[in-house]
C-alpha cells in the first residue's frame, strides 16, 4: 500500500494511531524520570555509595539506559522532521535494539538474584545462562524480522513530524512470548527455594521482600506482555509498538525497585537468621 492507495479515512486513522504511540512513548519517559527522582535517595544510599562491582555496573546500566531509547531515540523517531523511508527505519532499528538490550540487562539482574537465592551454585548458573541465551537470541531474531518488514508513509509535507508506520508483519509478538517464557521460568526458580524456606519456618522480613517483589514483578510484566501480544495480533500494524516503551521502562523500574528494597531491608537487620545477606540476591558489592 502506498500514499495513492490510502483513503482519507485510512490516512486520518493512521495519523491518530501515530499520535497515540507517540504520546505513550512520552508518558513512558516521564514515568521513568518520576521513578528515578522518587527513588534517588535509596539508590544513592544503597547503590552509588557501595563499592564498584560488576553487579553495580550492570544495575546502573539497566537503570539509566532507558533514558537513551525512551527519552532520546524514540522521541527522535516520533517527533523528528523531514524523514525518509531509510531514516525512519534506521531510527526504529536503533531505538528498538537498545530497548531490547536494556530489557535483557534488567533480566540479567533478576538472574543474579535467582542465582543468589540458590546459593550461587554452578548448576543454577548454567541453567540461567542457557535460559538467557535460549530466550533472548530468538527474541532478537524475531525483533529483527519485524524491523525489516517496517514500511513507512512519507508525506509530501515540509517539516512534518515523526514517522508514520504504514505496514509491518506481526512477528514482534514472538519476542514478547520469549519474555513471558523467561519470566515464568525465573519465577518458578524463585518460588522453589522460597516454598522450602517457608516450610521450615523462614519468615524473615527480607525473605518476604524477596518473594513478594518477585511475585509482583512477574505478575505485572507477564500481564503487560500478554497485552502486547494481543496488541500485535489484533490491532493495526501502526499500533503494534504502542506499549513497547512502557514495558521496557517497567522492566527497569521493577528490577531496580526489587534490588533497592532488598538492600534497604538488609541494611536494617544486623543478622538474618534464615540466610546471610550476601545470599539473598542483594547484588552485594
C-alpha positions as CSV (number, residue, x, y, z in Angstrom):
1,X,0.0,0.0,0.0
2,X,1.3,3.5,-0.9
3,X,0.2,7.1,-0.5
4,X,-2.1,7.0,-3.6
5,X,-3.9,3.9,-2.3
6,X,-4.9,5.4,1.0
7,X,-8.3,6.9,1.5
8,X,-8.8,10.0,3.6
9,X,-10.3,7.8,6.4
10,X,-7.3,5.5,6.4
11,X,-4.9,8.4,6.4
12,X,-6.7,10.0,9.4
13,X,-6.7,6.7,11.3
14,X,-3.0,6.2,10.8
15,X,-2.2,9.7,11.9
16,X,-4.4,9.2,15.0
17,X,-2.7,5.9,15.8
18,X,0.7,7.5,15.3
19,X,-0.1,10.2,17.9
20,X,-1.3,7.5,20.3
21,X,2.0,5.7,20.1
22,X,4.0,9.0,20.3
23,X,2.1,10.2,23.4
24,X,2.5,6.8,25.2
25,X,6.3,6.9,24.4
26,X,6.5,10.3,26.0
27,X,4.4,9.2,29.0
28,X,6.8,6.2,29.5
29,X,9.7,8.6,29.5
30,X,8.1,10.7,32.2
31,X,7.3,7.6,34.2
32,X,11.0,6.7,34.2
33,X,12.0,10.2,35.2
34,X,9.5,10.2,38.0
35,X,10.7,6.8,39.4
36,X,14.3,7.8,39.2
37,X,13.7,11.0,41.1
38,X,11.4,9.3,43.6
39,X,13.9,6.6,44.5
40,X,17.2,8.5,44.1
41,X,17.7,8.8,47.8
42,X,17.5,5.0,48.3
43,X,19.6,4.5,45.2
44,X,22.3,6.9,46.3
45,X,22.5,5.2,49.7
46,X,22.4,1.6,48.6
47,X,23.9,1.6,45.1
48,X,26.1,4.7,44.5
49,X,27.8,4.6,47.9
50,X,28.6,0.9,47.6
51,X,31.9,-0.4,46.2
52,X,32.1,-0.8,42.4
53,X,31.4,-4.3,41.2
54,X,30.1,-6.0,38.1
55,X,26.7,-6.1,39.6
56,X,26.7,-2.4,40.4
57,X,27.7,-1.5,36.8
58,X,25.0,-3.9,35.4
59,X,22.4,-2.3,37.7
60,X,23.3,1.2,36.7
61,X,23.3,0.5,33.0
62,X,19.9,-1.2,33.1
63,X,18.6,1.6,35.3
64,X,19.7,4.6,33.1
65,X,19.8,3.0,29.6
66,X,16.1,3.7,29.2
67,X,17.0,7.3,29.1
68,X,18.7,6.7,25.8
69,X,15.9,4.8,23.9
70,X,12.9,6.2,25.7
71,X,14.0,9.8,26.2
72,X,16.2,10.3,23.1
73,X,15.8,7.6,20.4
74,X,12.0,7.2,20.4
75,X,11.2,11.0,20.6
76,X,13.5,11.4,17.6
77,X,11.6,8.7,15.8
78,X,8.2,10.2,16.9
79,X,8.8,13.9,16.5
80,X,11.8,14.4,14.1
81,X,11.2,16.2,10.9
82,X,11.7,15.5,7.1
83,X,12.3,11.8,7.5
84,X,13.0,9.5,4.5
85,X,12.0,5.8,4.5
86,X,15.5,4.8,5.3
87,X,15.8,7.4,8.1
88,X,12.6,6.1,9.8
89,X,13.8,2.5,9.5
90,X,17.2,3.4,11.0
91,X,15.6,5.3,13.9
92,X,13.3,2.4,14.6
93,X,16.2,-0.1,14.4
94,X,18.4,1.8,16.8
95,X,15.6,2.5,19.3
96,X,14.2,-1.0,19.3
97,X,17.6,-2.7,19.6
98,X,18.7,-0.5,22.5
99,X,15.3,-1.2,24.1
100,X,15.6,-5.0,23.9
101,X,19.2,-4.8,25.1
102,X,18.0,-2.8,28.1
103,X,15.3,-5.4,28.9
104,X,17.9,-8.2,28.7
105,X,20.1,-6.3,31.2
106,X,17.2,-6.0,33.6
107,X,16.5,-9.7,33.3
108,X,20.2,-10.4,33.9
109,X,19.9,-8.5,37.2
110,X,17.0,-10.8,38.1
111,X,19.2,-13.8,37.2
112,X,21.7,-12.6,39.7
113,X,19.0,-12.6,42.4
114,X,17.8,-16.0,41.4
115,X,21.3,-17.4,41.4
116,X,22.0,-15.9,44.9
117,X,18.8,-17.5,46.2
118,X,20.1,-20.8,45.1
119,X,23.4,-20.3,46.8
120,X,25.4,-19.2,43.7
121,X,25.7,-22.9,42.6
122,X,27.2,-23.9,39.3
123,X,24.2,-25.8,38.2
124,X,21.7,-22.9,38.6
125,X,24.3,-20.6,36.9
126,X,24.4,-22.9,33.9
127,X,20.6,-23.2,33.8
128,X,20.2,-19.4,33.9
129,X,22.8,-18.9,31.2
130,X,21.1,-21.4,28.9
131,X,17.7,-19.8,29.7
132,X,19.0,-16.3,29.0
133,X,20.5,-17.3,25.6
134,X,17.6,-19.6,24.7
135,X,15.0,-16.9,25.2
136,X,16.8,-13.7,24.2
137,X,18.6,-14.9,21.0
138,X,15.3,-15.9,19.4
139,X,13.7,-12.6,20.7
140,X,16.4,-10.6,18.9
141,X,15.9,-12.6,15.7
142,X,12.1,-12.0,15.8
143,X,12.6,-8.3,16.5
144,X,15.0,-8.0,13.5
145,X,12.5,-9.8,11.3
146,X,9.8,-7.4,12.4
147,X,12.1,-4.3,11.9
148,X,13.0,-5.4,8.4
149,X,9.3,-5.5,7.5
150,X,8.6,-1.9,8.5
151,X,7.2,0.3,5.8
152,X,6.6,4.0,6.5
153,X,4.3,6.5,5.0
154,X,6.3,9.5,3.9
155,X,4.0,12.5,3.5
156,X,5.0,15.3,1.0
157,X,4.6,17.9,3.7
158,X,7.6,20.0,4.7
159,X,8.6,19.7,8.4
160,X,6.0,17.0,9.1
161,X,7.0,15.5,12.4
162,X,7.6,11.8,13.1
163,X,7.4,8.5,11.2
164,X,4.0,7.0,10.3
165,X,4.1,3.2,10.2
166,X,2.3,2.1,7.1
167,X,2.7,-1.7,7.4
168,X,4.6,-4.4,9.2
169,X,4.4,-8.2,9.9
170,X,3.3,-9.4,13.3
171,X,6.4,-11.3,14.3
172,X,7.1,-8.9,17.2
173,X,4.6,-10.8,19.3
174,X,7.1,-13.7,19.4
175,X,9.6,-11.5,21.2
176,X,7.0,-10.8,23.9
177,X,6.3,-14.5,24.2
178,X,10.0,-15.2,24.7
179,X,10.0,-12.7,27.6
180,X,7.0,-14.4,29.1
181,X,8.7,-17.8,28.9
182,X,11.8,-16.3,30.6
183,X,9.9,-14.6,33.4
184,X,7.8,-17.7,34.1
185,X,10.9,-19.9,34.5
186,X,12.7,-17.4,36.7
187,X,9.6,-17.1,38.9
188,X,9.5,-20.9,39.3
189,X,13.2,-20.9,40.2
190,X,12.5,-18.2,42.8
191,X,9.5,-20.0,44.3
192,X,11.0,-23.4,44.7
193,X,13.5,-22.4,47.4
194,X,11.0,-19.9,48.8
195,X,8.4,-22.6,49.5
196,X,11.1,-24.8,51.1
197,X,12.2,-21.9,53.3
198,X,8.7,-21.1,54.3
199,X,8.0,-24.8,55.3
200,X,11.0,-24.8,57.7
201,X,9.9,-21.5,59.3
202,X,11.7,-19.0,57.1
203,X,9.5,-15.9,57.6
204,X,12.1,-13.1,57.9
205,X,11.3,-9.6,56.5
206,X,14.0,-10.0,53.9
207,X,12.6,-13.3,52.7
208,X,9.1,-11.8,52.5
209,X,10.5,-8.9,50.5
210,X,12.3,-11.2,48.0
211,X,9.3,-13.3,47.2
212,X,6.7,-10.6,47.4
213,X,8.7,-8.4,45.0
214,X,9.4,-11.4,42.8
215,X,5.7,-12.2,42.5
216,X,4.7,-8.6,41.9
217,X,7.4,-8.3,39.2
218,X,6.2,-11.4,37.4
219,X,2.5,-10.6,37.5
220,X,3.0,-7.0,36.2
221,X,5.5,-7.9,33.5
222,X,3.5,-11.0,32.4
223,X,0.3,-9.0,32.2
224,X,1.8,-6.3,30.1
225,X,3.5,-8.9,27.8
226,X,0.1,-10.6,27.3
227,X,-1.4,-7.3,26.4
228,X,1.5,-6.6,24.0
229,X,0.9,-9.9,22.3
230,X,-2.8,-9.2,21.8
231,X,-2.0,-5.7,20.5
232,X,0.4,-7.0,17.9
233,X,-2.0,-9.7,16.8
234,X,-5.3,-7.8,16.9
235,X,-4.7,-4.1,16.3
236,X,-3.5,-2.3,13.1
237,X,0.3,-2.6,12.4
238,X,1.0,1.0,13.3
239,X,-0.2,0.3,16.9
240,X,2.0,-2.8,17.3
241,X,4.7,-0.8,19.3
242,X,2.2,1.2,21.4
243,X,3.1,-0.4,24.7
244,X,6.7,-1.4,23.9
245,X,8.3,1.6,25.6
246,X,6.0,1.2,28.6
247,X,7.1,-2.5,29.1
248,X,10.7,-1.5,28.6
249,X,10.5,1.2,31.3
250,X,8.5,-1.2,33.6
251,X,11.3,-3.8,33.4
252,X,13.9,-1.3,34.5
253,X,11.7,0.2,37.3
254,X,10.6,-3.1,38.8
255,X,14.1,-4.6,38.6
256,X,15.6,-1.5,40.3
257,X,12.9,-1.4,43.0
258,X,13.4,-5.1,43.7
259,X,17.2,-4.6,44.3
260,X,16.7,-1.4,46.3
261,X,14.0,-3.0,48.5
262,X,16.2,-6.0,49.3
263,X,19.2,-3.8,50.2
264,X,17.1,-1.5,52.3
265,X,15.6,-4.3,54.3
266,X,19.1,-6.0,54.6
267,X,20.6,-2.8,55.9
268,X,18.0,-2.6,58.7
269,X,19.0,-6.0,60.0
270,X,22.1,-6.8,62.0
271,X,21.7,-10.5,61.3
272,X,19.3,-12.6,59.3
273,X,18.6,-16.0,60.9
274,X,17.4,-17.8,57.7
275,X,20.0,-16.7,55.1
276,X,23.0,-14.4,55.1
277,X,22.5,-11.1,53.4
278,X,25.1,-11.9,50.7
279,X,23.0,-14.9,49.6
280,X,19.6,-13.2,49.0
281,X,20.3,-11.5,45.7
282,X,21.1,-8.1,47.0
283,X,23.9,-7.8,44.5
284,X,26.5,-7.4,47.2
285,X,29.5,-5.4,46.2
